[in-house]
Structure formats: structure tokens, C-alpha cells
Amino acid sequence: MPEIRLSVAFAFLVILAAVPAAAESDEQLAMRFYPQRLDQIFIENHDPESPIVRRVTVARVDLDRSGREDYLAAAYTNGTAGAFRLIKGEGAQAAVAAEAADPTMGGKGQPYIEAIDVENDGVPELAIAFWRETWLYKFRNGALVLFGPSRIGTVGETTNLTNATYLDIDGDGVLEILEDAEPDSDTLYAVHKLGPDGRFARTETKLAYSTWFQRGEGEPVLEERAFEATPGDYILRVTNGDQAKLGAVTAGELRVNGRTVVGPPELKKNERTISVPVRLLESNVLTAHLRSEPGTFLWVTFIRK
């Protein structure tokens, strides 16, 4: 009997050894590198009984043109202060590759990460957004460096923008950075455009309306968005997919107040930016019917002439 018990126990151990460990999620990986200073800041500013807040948002990115999204961008917050780190590697080989050094980074709300390519060089910049605040970074020479329109604050240089959107509003195929020019304005935006000298020029523009559509799973559906505008002549600017022309819509149509303004002939040209003159009324309806692959998307913006 003891021999049978030993055999059963040995077999059980063999079975346990054969069961692979659960794969570590990106969020779990990022939390292994949670900045301890955020805990200390939390403790210093809360009652001792308050449970420590730890949140993270992650995104996989390709920052070296390797064709692999082998960098993990991680934005952390304790509810009041934030931090941003790049992690490379998996499992025991994972390590922090770089960390943002901007001391102005706040942490209100859930962080958001977006990979964009304002420089149009094939390597994305990283936009880190919290509540009404955005920071832009470029991964260069192994470090995260500030990128974008900057200003000098009380603690040094920062690209601390307000809510930021990235659109090609002039139709040249290069993204501009748009941010709220006034805190309570829905239509007035500051436009930051990167020039050939590597500096950003600032202007202001009024957009009647801007939105995006993404083709979901299942059968194509008709989506309608109602909006108001000052009656007059506008340019409808469509930014189709990303800068690598991935995710571009190749079949479908856009209608403004029942009239088709962008259809299959325009979408099949494989142009990232489409510009169409339109006339808007006081009350308008934008309709999109995307019939390409699920996950394809486009931005639509109405710019006053």
C-alpha cells in the first residue's frame, strides 16, 4: 500500500509539473514595475486608513521599426500623481527601458495611451493623457524625451497640453496636434503644426464637428451623428486609417444630410486624406456606413472655409 501511495503522489506531481503556468498579462507585467514613489506620495497625502490606489494603462508599441510590438508602454496613477515607463522583455527578462522625467505629470482619472506619428518618420510618439492633460514623448537614444509644443513652467520644460486630438486638418498627409484653446469651448482649437525646422507653429481654428467611426464585428451597420453648425460652406476632411495606411476603410460611404459625399470611388483610391466641399445647415446629420473589414476606421472633421 505505501508503494501505491508513493506512486500516486509521484504521478500527481508529474501532472502538476506538466501544467503550464498561466501567461502573465500586460497589466500584470506592468504592475511588477509600479513606481514605489507613487505609493509614498499617496501615503503622504491621505489618511493612514485609506487603501492605496494603484492603476495602470498599457499599450504595446513598435519603437524600433522591428515589426514587433516588443515595448510595453505603461502609464501609472495613484489618483493624484502619475508616471510613465517603457518596459521591454517578457517574464524574468522584463526590465524598465526608460522612464519619463517630467515632474509635472498629474494623475487624475484613468490614464490613456495613444501611439501617433506626428513627426511622420515611421516611429510613433507616445501621447499620455490623464484628465484634461496630455504629455508627448519620443523614445530616442534609449530615453523618453519630451516632444511637441512645449512651454516653460515652474519646474522646467513640459509638453503639458490640454485635451489633445491628432488630425490632418490641412490635407497634407501629416498630423497636426489640436487642443482646446479655451477650457469651456467646444469649437475653438489651438493647432500645433510641426515645421521642417522641427519646431511647432501655433494657430487657431474653429471646427464645426469632428468624430470618428470604426467598423465593428458582425454585419455592417448604419451610424448617424447629429450636430449643429453655423450655416455655411465647409471642408469635410476624412483621415482614413493610420499613417501606415493600416486600418483604412476601403468600402462604404459617408452622407451629410442625406447626400453621399464620400463613397467607394474615393475610398478605393487608397488615399489617407480625402477632402470634399460641403454646405452645412444649422442642424445636420452625418451618416456612415462602413463595409470594409472589422477594425477599420476613419476620422471625419468639418472645417470652416
HUSUL-V727018 format. One record per residue. N is the residue number from 1. PHI is phi in radians with two decimals (none if undefined). D_FIRST is the distance of its C-alpha to the first C-alpha in Angstrom with 1 decimal. Layout:
N|PHI|D_FIRST + N|PHI|D_FIRST
This chain:
1|none|0.0 + 2|-1.04|3.8 + 3|-1.14|5.4 + 4|-1.12|5.1 + 5|-1.09|6.3 + 6|-1.13|8.7 + 7|-1.12|9.9 + 8|-1.12|10.6 + 9|-1.09|12.3 + 10|-1.11|14.2 + 11|-1.10|15.4 + 12|-1.12|16.6 + 13|-1.14|18.5 + 14|-1.08|20.0 + 15|-1.11|21.2 + 16|-1.07|22.8 + 17|-1.16|24.5 + 18|-1.40|25.9 + 19|-1.39|27.5 + 20|-1.18|31.0 + 21|-1.19|32.5 + 22|-1.08|35.2 + 23|-1.11|38.6 + 24|-1.37|40.9 + 25|-1.30|43.9 + 26|-1.08|47.4 + 27|-1.15|47.8 + 28|-1.14|44.6 + 29|-1.05|45.8 + 30|-1.10|49.2 + 31|-1.19|47.9 + 32|-1.15|46.2 + 33|-1.99|49.8 + 34|-1.08|51.4 + 35|-1.15|54.3 + 36|-1.12|53.7 + 37|-1.11|57.4 + 38|-1.18|57.3 + 39|-1.11|55.0 + 40|-1.12|57.4 + 41|-1.09|60.4 + 42|-1.09|58.7 + 43|-1.05|57.9 + 44|-1.22|61.5 + 45|-2.04|62.9 + 46|-2.41|60.8 + 47|-1.09|59.8 + 48|-1.01|56.8 + 49|-1.39|55.0 + 50|-1.22|55.5 + 51|-1.18|52.3 + 52|-1.15|52.8 + 53|-1.67|53.8 + 54|-2.38|52.5 + 55|-2.31|53.4 + 56|-2.57|53.4 + 57|-2.17|54.9 + 58|-2.20|54.0 + 59|-2.68|55.5 + 60|-1.48|54.7 + 61|-2.47|57.8 + 62|-1.80|59.0 + 63|-1.95|61.3 + 64|-2.32|61.8 + 65|1.01|62.6 + 66|-1.44|59.3 + 67|1.46|58.7 + 68|-2.12|55.4 + 69|-1.51|55.1 + 70|-1.70|53.2 + 71|-1.84|54.8 + 72|-1.92|53.5 + 73|-1.48|56.4 + 74|-2.28|55.2 + 75|-1.86|57.6 + 76|-1.97|56.4 + 77|-2.63|57.9 + 78|-1.88|57.3 + 79|1.79|59.8 + 80|-2.29|62.9 + 81|-2.16|62.4 + 82|-2.25|61.2 + 83|-2.69|60.0 + 84|-2.42|59.6 + 85|-2.32|57.3 + 86|-1.88|56.6 + 87|-2.06|53.0 + 88|-2.23|52.1 + 89|1.82|48.8 + 90|-2.19|45.3 + 91|0.95|42.2 + 92|-1.22|42.2 + 93|-1.51|45.4 + 94|-1.21|47.4 + 95|-2.73|50.3 + 96|-1.28|53.6 + 97|-1.53|56.3 + 98|-2.88|59.2 + 99|-2.45|60.2 + 100|-1.19|63.3 + 101|-1.98|65.5 + 102|-1.37|67.8 + 103|-1.28|67.9 + 104|-1.51|69.5 + 105|-1.12|66.5 + 106|-1.51|65.9 + 107|-2.48|62.8 + 108|-1.31|63.9 + 109|1.37|62.1 + 110|-1.39|59.4 + 111|-1.17|60.1 + 112|-2.38|61.0 + 113|-2.12|60.9 + 114|-2.38|63.1 + 115|-1.61|63.6 + 116|-2.28|67.3 + 117|-2.31|69.6 + 118|-1.18|73.0 + 119|-1.27|73.8 + 120|1.06|73.3 + 121|-1.93|71.8 + 122|1.53|68.6 + 123|-2.05|66.5 + 124|-1.26|65.9 + 125|-1.50|66.9 + 126|-2.05|64.5 + 127|-1.73|65.9 + 128|-1.97|64.0 + 129|-2.09|65.2 + 130|-2.02|64.7 + 131|-1.20|66.9 + 132|1.01|70.4 + 133|-2.44|69.8 + 134|-2.39|69.1 + 135|-2.12|68.5 + 136|-2.06|68.8 + 137|-2.33|67.2 + 138|-2.07|67.3 + 139|-1.54|64.7 + 140|-2.43|66.8 + 141|0.94|66.1 + 142|1.37|62.7 + 143|-2.35|64.1 + 144|-1.57|64.7 + 145|-2.03|68.5 + 146|-1.09|70.5 + 147|-2.40|72.1 + 148|1.91|74.7 + 149|-1.09|77.7 + 150|-2.00|77.4 + 151|-2.53|79.2 + 152|-1.74|79.4 + 153|-1.84|78.1 + 154|-1.21|77.9 + 155|-2.03|74.9 + 156|2.09|76.0 + 157|-1.37|75.7 + 158|-2.63|73.6 + 159|-1.90|73.3 + 160|-1.23|72.6 + 161|-1.67|73.9 + 162|-1.49|73.8 + 163|-1.01|72.1 + 164|-2.01|72.3 + 165|-2.26|72.5 + 166|-2.16|72.8 + 167|-2.41|75.2 + 168|-1.63|77.7 + 169|-1.59|80.7 + 170|-1.85|83.4 + 171|1.34|82.0 + 172|-1.66|81.8 + 173|1.49|78.1 + 174|-2.02|77.2 + 175|-1.29|75.6 + 176|-1.83|77.5 + 177|-1.74|75.9 + 178|-1.95|77.1 + 179|-2.42|76.7 + 180|-1.02|78.3 + 181|-1.40|81.7 + 182|-2.30|82.1 + 183|-0.96|79.2 + 184|-1.87|80.3 + 185|-1.72|81.5 + 186|-1.71|79.9 + 187|-2.14|82.2 + 188|-1.63|83.5 + 189|-2.16|81.3 + 190|-1.45|81.8 + 191|-1.96|81.3 + 192|-1.95|80.3 + 193|-2.02|80.9 + 194|-1.37|79.9 + 195|-1.64|83.0 + 196|-1.12|83.3 + 197|-1.50|83.7 + 198|1.47|80.3 + 199|-1.88|81.7 + 200|-1.70|81.4 + 201|-1.75|84.5 + 202|-1.95|84.5 + 203|-2.32|86.3 + 204|-2.27|85.9 + 205|-2.54|85.5 + 206|-1.89|85.3 + 207|-1.86|82.8 + 208|-1.19|83.3 + 209|-2.95|79.7 + 210|-2.55|76.6 + 211|-2.74|73.3 + 212|-2.39|70.6 + 213|-2.21|68.9 + 214|-2.30|65.5 + 215|-1.25|64.4 + 216|-1.56|61.3 + 217|-1.27|58.7 + 218|1.47|59.6 + 219|-1.22|63.1 + 220|-1.01|66.0 + 221|-2.13|67.5 + 222|-1.59|71.0 + 223|-1.98|71.1 + 224|-2.14|74.2 + 225|-2.24|75.2 + 226|-1.65|78.3 + 227|-2.68|80.3 + 228|-1.91|83.7 + 229|-2.72|86.2 + 230|-1.31|89.8 + 231|-0.95|91.5 + 232|2.76|92.5 + 233|-1.62|91.6 + 234|-2.38|88.2 + 235|-1.85|86.1 + 236|-1.55|82.8 + 237|-1.94|80.5 + 238|-1.85|77.2 + 239|-1.86|74.6 + 240|-1.79|72.3 + 241|1.25|68.8 + 242|-1.68|68.1 + 243|-1.25|70.2 + 244|-1.54|68.2 + 245|1.10|69.1 + 246|-1.54|65.5 + 247|1.34|64.9 + 248|-1.32|68.5 + 249|-1.36|69.6 + 250|-2.00|71.1 + 251|-2.55|71.7 + 252|2.55|73.1 + 253|-2.74|76.1 + 254|-2.09|77.4 + 255|-2.18|80.1 + 256|-2.09|82.4 + 257|0.94|84.0 + 258|1.55|83.3 + 259|-1.79|84.7 + 260|-1.22|82.5 + 261|-1.97|83.0 + 262|-2.40|80.1 + 263|-2.38|78.8 + 264|-0.94|77.2 + 265|-1.02|80.2 + 266|-1.28|79.7 + 267|-1.23|75.9 + 268|-1.33|75.8 + 269|-1.28|77.9 + 270|1.05|74.8 + 271|-1.71|76.8 + 272|-1.26|75.0 + 273|-2.03|78.0 + 274|-2.13|80.1 + 275|-2.14|83.3 + 276|-2.41|85.2 + 277|-1.29|88.2 + 278|-2.43|87.8 + 279|-2.04|89.8 + 280|-1.80|88.0 + 281|-1.78|89.2 + 282|-1.18|88.7 + 283|-2.07|85.6 + 284|-2.36|83.5 + 285|-2.29|80.5 + 286|-1.80|78.4 + 287|-2.07|76.3 + 288|-2.19|73.6 + 289|-2.31|72.0 + 290|-1.60|69.6 + 291|-2.11|68.4 + 292|-1.53|66.8 + 293|-1.14|63.1 + 294|-0.98|61.0 + 295|1.69|61.1 + 296|-1.26|64.7 + 297|-2.68|67.1 + 298|-2.69|70.6 + 299|-1.77|72.7 + 300|-2.23|76.0 + 301|-2.34|78.7 + 302|-1.89|82.3 + 303|-2.00|84.7 + 304|-1.21|88.3 + 305|-1.18|90.9
